[in-house]
């Protein structure tokens, strides 16, 4: 059996595959492959399985090139990079790595909240530039979080963990908006359900935790940003296209809201023009799940899905259209 891995991943997953005696080929360039590059590799390689990433666009044309491939194991929780209906028509299994990164991403989202409300990145840059000449009472005044309101858009696993940490650890009031109300989680995480306009109007910090769907693309645009308090901050560690970035840049430039902290981008890895010039935004390179522990576990889960399918079993984390 031959397995192709589109990027370098932690050794934990590769070891599981090697222990099964599979031949492993890892992209030696460790860069995002273009669609023509991936098609050429799959056509020539005759691979039984492909371990792919969110940055790999797996559509019907790519699947057609992968004639003998039985599974595309996505090294991610999300799978909007894969045409799942096309895979099902071709009898190709698609798997993901759910549940593994909940705590890691929640921790990172909390970090982003502190980074923007306490102006940590802005102050770090200021200090590195040699501008700090002594303490001053009005220098880099941030915001306290105790007794403030955190609005969570999407109370899933990650949103729930952010809610728990910020309520139990920092005495924030938590409200949430979701397509579906979850009264059980409301009790567990001590949160209150509100509609999206109410959340935007009343929150001091808004944190986004919804999947990218047709209904969530540009969920936050100019209209929604205008609803927020001028002292509020927006945090996004879910998917970039959920926020209209051009509208966000304008809102930050014109002080419609106080600040933002984002780890994902609408046209990733490209930044919307003007974004990098703003001081009131924290921008990180899609690293919310980037802990050694989590990335290693993701590699193991992806490998386990491949092993199951190649041994004639259903993938433990099979994705269906």
N, C-alpha and C positions, 0 to 999 in steps of 0.2 A: 504494500500500500504506500502511495506517495501523498504527502501533505505539503501544501504550499501555505506559507505564512507571510502576509503582505508587509509586515513591519517587525522590527525587533520587539519581542515581548519578554517578560520575566521567565527565567529558566524553569520555574515550577511546572508550567504547562508543557513546555517542550520536553521535559524529562518524562512526563507521563506518556507522551506519544512515542518517544524513543524506546521506553521500556516495553512497549508493545511490538517493537521491531519495525516500526514504520520508518520510511525514508523521509526525512524532513528537509525542506528547502525554505530558507528564510531570505526574504528580499535583502540582498547584501548592501543596497544603497540606503536602506532605512529612511526612505522618503515616501511621500504620498505618490502612488503610481497614477499616471494618467489613464483614462479609459483605454486608449489604444495600446498602451504598454501592458496593462493587465490582460487585455484580450490576447495579445501576442504570447504572453507568458503561459496563459491557460491553454491556448491552442497547442503550443509546442510541448507542454509539460506532461499532459495526460494525467492530471492529479485526481486522486480519489476524494479528496476533501480540501477545502480552503478555509483557513482561519483568517477572517477579514476584520477590518476596523470600520468605525463609523465614517471615516474619511474615504472609504472605498465605495463608489457608487456601483451597486450590483443590480443591473437591469437585465432585461431579457436578452439583449445582445451579448452581454458578458456571459450569461448562463449558457447561451448557445455555443460560445467558444469553449466552454468547460464541459466538453462532451461526456466525460466519464465521472464528473464530480457528483457525489451523492449528497453532500452537505456543505453549506456555507455557514460556518460557525462565527457569528458576529461577536467580537470582543467589545461588547457594550450592552447596556441595558436597553437603550433605544435601538430601533431598527428601521428608521425612516430612510436610511440609505439603501434599503433593499426592496425590490419589487416582489413582495411576498406572494401575491396572486399568480404572477408569472412563474415563480418557483413551484408553487403547488401544481400548476398545469404541467410542468415538466417533471414532476415527481421528485424534486430536489428539496431536501429538508433545510429549514432555516432555524437557527437557534440563537439565543441571546444569553446574557449573564445577569439575571434578575436578582434583586435582594442583597447582593454582595456589597454594594457601595453606599447603602443608606446612611450609616453613621458617618462615614468619611465625608460625603457630600454635605450632610447636615453640619458637621463641624466646620467645613470650609465656608458654608453660607453664613454661619455665625461669625467667622473671621472677617468676611466681607462687610458684614453689618458694623463690626467694630472699626474696621479700617476706614470706612467712609464717615461714620458718625463722629469718630474721634480724630479724624484728619491725619491718620498715622502716616500714610504714604506721602501726602503733601508735605508734612513736617520733616520726614526723612529726606526727601529731595532737597528741601530748604537747608537742612543741616549739612548734607554732603556738599552743597555748593558753597559752603563757608559763610553763609549769611547769618548764622547764629552768633550774635555778639554779646548775649546776656539775656537773662530772664526778663520777661515783660508781662504785665498783668493781662494784656489783651491779645497776646500772641497765640494764634491757632486755637481759638476757642471752639470746642466741639460741643456735642450734646450728651447729656446724661440719658440713660435708657430706663432707669428705674421709674415705674409708674407711667411710662409712655406706652403708646399703642403700636403693636406690630401687626400688620395685615398680611396674611399668608394667602396667596392665590394658588390653590391646589393643596388640599389636605390629604395627600397620599402618605407613603411611608416617610419620604424625606421631609415633606412639609410638616408632618406630625412630630418628627424628631426635633426639627427646628423650634416648633411651638413649645415642646416640653422643656428644652434647654433654656429658652429665653424666658419662659414663665417661671420655672422652678429655680433657675440660676440667677436671673436678673430682674425678677419682679415686674416684668412687662405684662400689660394686658394684651391678650391675643384674640384677634378676630380673624375669620377666614371666609373666603368665597370659593365655591366649587360648583361644578355642573350638577353634582349630587350632594345633598346634605348627608352628613354622617353623625347621627346623634350619639352613637357609641364612642366615637373618637372625641366628640365634644366633651364628654364626661372624663375620658382618660386624660386628655391634654388640656382640659379647662379652657376651652375656646368657645367663642360665640359665632354663630353663622350670620352673615350679612350678605346683601347683594354686592356686586362689584362696585357700583358707583358709591355706595355707602362706605365700603372699605377704602376706596381711594380718597374720599373726602375726609375721613377721620383718622387715618393711620399716620404715624410719625415715621415709620419705616414700612415699606412694602417689599416683600420677598416673594419671588415667582418660583413656583414648583409644579408646573403643569407640563404634560408632554406636548410635542409639536403635532398638531392636528390641523385640518383645514379650519376648524372652529377657533383655534387658538393662535393662528398666524396673525401677527399685528394686533394681538389682543390689547396691547398697550400702545396707543398712538397719541397723536397731538391732543385729541379730545380728552383722552383719559389722563394724560399728564397734566392738562389744565385743571382737572378736578382735584389734584393733589395739593396738599398744603405747600406753600412756598418754602417751609422749613423741613419738608419731608425728603427722604432718601429712597431710592429705588435700587433693589438688589436682584440680579438674575444669575442663577447658576443652573438653569434648566436647558433651554434651547434658545439660540440667538434670534431666530425669526419671530419669536413671540413678541418682541419689542420692535417697533418701527424706529430703527436707529437714527434715521435722518431727523425724525421728530424729537428723539431724545437729545441729540446734539443741540438742536435749536432750543429746547427747553432748558438745558444746562447753561447754554451760552447766555440766554436771556433771564436766567435766575427764576424760571417758572417753578422749578424745584431746587432744593439745596444741593443735592448730589446724587451720584449713582455709583454702583460697584457691580461690574459684570465680568463673567468668566467665559461667556459664549457670545458668538457674533452672528449677525444676520447673513453675511457673506463670508463666513470664516474660511481662511484666516485673515482676509482683508478687513481693515477697519473703515468705517464710514468717514469720509473726509471731515477733518476738523476735530474728530474725537480725541486724538492723541495730544492735541494742543490745549485741551481743557485741564485745569487743575482740580475741578470738582467732580472728577470721575476716577475710580480705581479700575484698571483694566489688567486682567490676568489671562494667561494663554491656555484656557480650557484645561485646568489642572485640578478641578474640584474633587475628582476621584483619585488624585495622584498621590496616594500613599503606597509605600512598598507592599504593605500587607494586602491592601485591596487589589492592587494591580496583579499581584501574584495569584490571589484567589480567582480573579477574573480569568487569568490564563489557565488555571486548573479547570474551571467550569467549562470554558470553551473546548479544552482538550477532552474532557469527559463526554461532552456532547458528540464530538467527532468519533471517539472510541465506540460509543453506543451504536451510532448509525453504521459504522463500518463492521460492527459485529452483528448486524441484523436486528438491532433493537431500536425502539423509538428514542429520539433525543430527549433527555430529561427536561430540557428547557425549550421544547419545540414551539416555534412561533406559527400561528395560523392567521390567515387573512380574515 
